[in-house]
Amino acid sequence: MDPKDITKEYTNGEVTIVWQSAKCIHSANCVRNNPAVFQPKEKPWIKPEASTTEKIIDTVNKCPSGALTYFLNK
């Protein structure tokens, strides 16, 4: 496994955030737009239970690199 090409998923039960390390340009838009969820100095660094699904979707949609995507859980 290439350490620069990691995909991780984080869920709050309603929405799952998918992060792809190889696409991430570290713009920090996610951190600025939703610091309760995106905490790069913590492990895990994405805490989707700390925000509403709507705010998470809004934040993910602002990711300029496409490293963050989401899907709604059924």
C-alpha positions in Angstrom: 0.0 0.0 0.0 1.3 3.4 -1.0 1.3 5.7 2.1 0.5 8.6 -0.1 -2.6 6.9 -1.5 -4.8 6.2 1.5 -8.6 6.3 1.5 -10.4 6.6 4.8 -14.1 6.8 5.7 -15.7 8.5 8.7 -19.4 8.4 9.5 -21.9 10.1 11.9 -24.5 7.5 11.0 -26.3 9.8 8.5 -23.4 10.8 6.2 -20.0 9.2 5.5 -17.1 11.4 4.7 -14.5 9.8 2.3 -11.0 11.2 2.4 -8.4 10.4 -0.3 -4.9 11.3 0.7 -3.4 11.3 -2.8 -5.8 14.0 -3.9 -5.5 16.3 -0.9 -3.7 19.6 -1.5 -3.9 20.7 2.1 -5.7 23.9 1.4 -7.3 23.7 4.9 -10.7 24.8 3.6 -12.2 21.9 5.6 -10.5 23.1 8.8 -11.6 26.7 8.3 -15.2 25.8 7.3 -15.8 23.2 10.0 -13.1 23.1 12.7 -15.3 21.0 15.0 -15.1 18.1 12.5 -11.8 18.6 10.8 -9.0 18.6 13.3 -5.7 17.7 11.6 -3.7 17.5 14.8 -6.0 14.9 16.3 -6.5 11.2 15.7 -8.8 10.5 14.1 -8.6 13.9 12.4 -12.2 13.8 11.1 -14.9 13.7 13.7 -18.3 13.7 11.9 -20.3 13.4 15.1 -19.2 16.9 16.0 -21.4 18.7 13.4 -24.7 18.4 11.5 -24.9 16.4 8.3 -25.9 19.6 6.4 -22.8 21.5 7.6 -20.6 18.5 6.7 -22.0 18.3 3.2 -21.5 22.0 2.7 -17.9 21.8 3.9 -17.1 18.7 1.8 -18.5 20.4 -1.3 -16.0 23.3 -0.8 -13.0 21.0 -1.0 -11.0 22.3 -4.0 -9.1 19.1 -4.7 -11.9 16.6 -4.5 -10.0 14.8 -1.7 -13.2 14.9 0.4 -16.4 13.3 -0.9 -19.4 12.0 1.0 -22.3 9.7 0.7 -25.6 9.5 2.6 -26.2 6.3 4.6 -29.4 4.4 4.1 
